[in-house]
Amino acid sequence: MGVDRLHGLRSFQGRGWLSCVADGLRPATAAHTALGSITRPFAKSSPPPRTKGGQRAVAIAAGGTSRGERLACRDRPAPRSTHYKTGAFRLTTVRHMAPILRRMCVARDWRFGTPPTTKWPQIDKLQPSRQASTAAASAALRSPDRARPRSSIYRKRTMSERSPAAAEQAAYDFLFSRINYERTAAVPYRAREYKLDRMRELLTRLGDPQQRLPIVHVAGTKGKGSTCAILGTILAAAGYRVGTFSSPHLERVEERLAIDTVPCDTPTLVALIEQLRPVVAAMDAEARERDPREIGPTYFEITTALALMHFAASVVDIALLEVGLGGRLDSTNVCTPICAAITSISYDHMRQLGNTLAKIAREKAGIIKPGVPVVSGVTATEPRSVIREVAAAQGAELCELNRDFHVTYRPPVDDEAGLCGSIDFRGGCEDQDYRDLPLRLLGAHQARNAAVALAIMGYLRRDGWRIDDRAIASGLSEVRCRARVEVLSRRPTIVVDAAHNVASIESLLAVLEESFPAGPRRLVLATTLEKDVRGMLRCLLPRFDEVILTRYLNNPRAVSPEELGELARELGSTRVRLCPDPASAWQAVQEDLTPDHLVCVTGSFFIAAEMRQLIAAASVAENDQTAARRAEERGAVQANQARPARTWPS
């Protein structure tokens, strides 16, 4: 990209720093295009003195430098001397020095004594005139009555000084520019990429916010998000202020940082990122110096740190941390919780965690800390034995489902009316016994998650937390989990679920069979690379009359509809329709849709998020049309009533 000229270049007296703005470019990017980043502060000192030869002056005119000829400026202050008390800067070339020097014109009449040869004089002002010659610029510099422009465009603004929209965009640009393994085709799980030392260093530089928080740490193949939601609702009903860190988000990144189920607001997130950003920049630079292949803090590590900062600053009473991937190397595993939980173990992320339940369980059990009680909802023999082994090695008290506590689930008879199911719970560390507790979440798998949450509540109550039975019943009856067997409409019934492995698909199908009436059923499926797609299709295809295969758009890890269709045909299904995106899939769903239909959207958090937005937009449009039609009908009735009665002569 060529640069026609420098539009403004000056130093501010007494501030000791320089700013350059290239003509035709935004101030924030001008330095990267023309002279490199030279807008950071210099050493502060007294104003530059007048010398015997007059005041220092330099005028520079830069012609159309090519990309390979850009100037780089290093803002290293030079050693102070008799004639230079405000620091100086050096201009060097990245390459092609000769062409640049030919395009530079420096005023000939500098008069300020004899400076050291290693220094460049500091620039006081450059007249930003397109027609001004070098001599005119030099004369302007020597003029005793010149005015110093005060426009803020001559310096780089901090994020807090920008407009709210610009600050928000800068914060999101920084966050989404980080390495995000949720959006990569292949997700690594090695010590080089997942470094707890790096996460510990980040939190140390931020003041170790996790050490000021009582934390419940929850891992598991599935169910950890629902368990955290149940815990948070019960604790909030008991009067506590609860912070919940969860992943992934459905619509906005702020959802990951929630207090009392309310996502963090955008201005707060921007302020947190501004506080964290220089720390991350310093760690990036240090990592590059150690090894060019080494990376700085990742997207998930940064969001974890932001959550801990937010919870500590908001002085929450307790924080619930949901593990992102695995457990042993997850960035949340730098905390020392008051209680830990492993909800379930099944096959998922096998390339990263292992291809057996025992290997997966060992990675999940990595969150178990010495002396910290742990609740396990795992019932399969192989992973259960691994968790017992790790807990014994860590000296952690272990409370297991179907050994130390038990749960019985009764589904609602007819979910058409939005009824809750109910559970019986007994056991736990306090030997609790509850009968007919209402449970808003549907499914036996959610009953097991609720049982894990109640077992955790037993440990909290033993430690002095005041959680009465009324708060427990209220929390279980009011808890909501978006995209977990979430019913978005009735007649037709539309269910959205984020099931993304075989075990969660089986749980979803069980709920559909036991809690929803029989009728024609349509499936919308999109899923992710590295999942057991064939196993998911094998479970789903026989249960639906029509199957629509698509892909989500907001993440590059989606499996193509063509690949899904090929697998479906290999499994013997012929009732398959391919759609290139969620919008066309929703249009296909609406064709010949009757009130008796059940539509299920599943396969991934990402397709659940995108379809929820489409369905919500369609619902709003339909409501607007209905309201307009009713208003028109009311207007017609009123017009008829206002019409004078016709009288006939007798």
Summary of the structure (lengths in Angstrom):
residues: 650
radius of gyration: 32.4
end to end distance: 93.0
largest distance: 120.4
contacts: 2098
relative contact order: 0.07
helix: 40%
strand: 16%
